[in-house]
């Protein structure tokens, strides 16, 4: 997962994380070559925070509604006539 991208002089600094590690990759802006890469292990708290953020962003299939439910909700909110769903 890409956490951040910033420019610093003639370089891009890209911060990427996976389940347990965070990487800071320094790349040349001109040709995209990697000039430096550092990694660090994420603490248990940081891993738990990321998992909490991901679960709150992705409500899953429980949040889906049927077409009829969506029509009823929209009709109650704004009224009008359905042309296309």
C-alpha positions as CSV (number, residue, x, y, z in Angstrom):
1,X,0.0,0.0,0.0
2,X,1.4,3.4,-1.0
3,X,1.3,5.7,2.1
4,X,2.9,8.8,0.6
5,X,4.8,10.2,-2.3
6,X,6.7,13.5,-2.1
7,X,9.3,15.3,-4.2
8,X,12.7,16.3,-2.8
9,X,15.0,18.0,-5.2
10,X,15.6,15.6,-8.1
11,X,14.1,12.7,-6.2
12,X,10.7,11.1,-5.4
13,X,10.4,9.8,-1.8
14,X,7.8,7.0,-1.8
15,X,6.6,5.4,1.5
16,X,5.1,2.0,1.1
17,X,3.8,-0.5,3.7
18,X,2.7,-4.1,3.8
19,X,1.5,-6.1,6.7
20,X,4.5,-5.7,9.0
21,X,7.0,-3.5,7.2
22,X,7.3,0.1,6.0
23,X,9.7,1.0,3.2
24,X,11.0,4.4,2.2
25,X,12.2,4.3,-1.4
26,X,14.2,7.2,-3.0
27,X,13.8,7.3,-6.8
28,X,15.4,9.6,-9.5
29,X,12.7,11.8,-10.9
30,X,14.3,11.7,-14.4
31,X,14.4,8.0,-15.0
32,X,12.7,6.3,-12.1
33,X,15.8,4.4,-10.9
34,X,16.0,3.6,-7.2
35,X,18.9,5.3,-5.5
36,X,18.1,4.3,-1.9
37,X,15.7,2.1,0.1
38,X,15.2,1.8,3.8
39,X,12.8,-0.4,5.7
40,X,11.5,-0.7,9.2
41,X,9.3,-3.1,11.1
42,X,6.0,-1.6,12.1
43,X,5.1,-1.8,15.8
44,X,2.1,-3.9,16.9
45,X,0.2,-0.7,17.6
46,X,0.8,0.6,14.1
47,X,-0.3,-2.7,12.5
48,X,-3.4,-2.7,14.7
49,X,-4.2,0.9,13.6
50,X,-3.8,0.1,9.9
51,X,-6.1,-3.0,10.3
52,X,-8.7,-0.9,12.0
53,X,-8.6,1.8,9.3
54,X,-8.9,-0.8,6.6
55,X,-11.9,-2.5,8.2
56,X,-13.7,0.8,8.7
57,X,-13.0,1.8,5.0
58,X,-14.3,-1.4,3.6
59,X,-17.8,-2.2,5.1
60,X,-18.0,-5.4,3.0
61,X,-21.0,-7.0,1.5
62,X,-23.3,-6.2,4.4
63,X,-23.5,-2.6,3.3
64,X,-24.9,-3.5,-0.2
65,X,-28.5,-3.0,-0.9
66,X,-30.9,-4.3,-3.5
67,X,-32.0,-2.2,-6.5
68,X,-35.5,-1.9,-5.0
69,X,-34.1,-0.7,-1.6
70,X,-31.9,1.9,-3.4
71,X,-34.9,3.1,-5.4
72,X,-37.1,3.4,-2.3
73,X,-34.3,5.3,-0.5
74,X,-33.7,7.7,-3.4
75,X,-37.5,8.3,-3.9
76,X,-37.9,9.1,-0.2
77,X,-34.9,11.5,-0.3
78,X,-35.4,13.4,-3.6
79,X,-38.5,12.1,-5.3
80,X,-38.8,12.2,-9.0
81,X,-39.0,9.5,-11.6
82,X,-36.5,6.7,-12.3
83,X,-35.1,6.6,-15.8
84,X,-32.1,4.4,-15.2
85,X,-30.4,2.6,-12.3
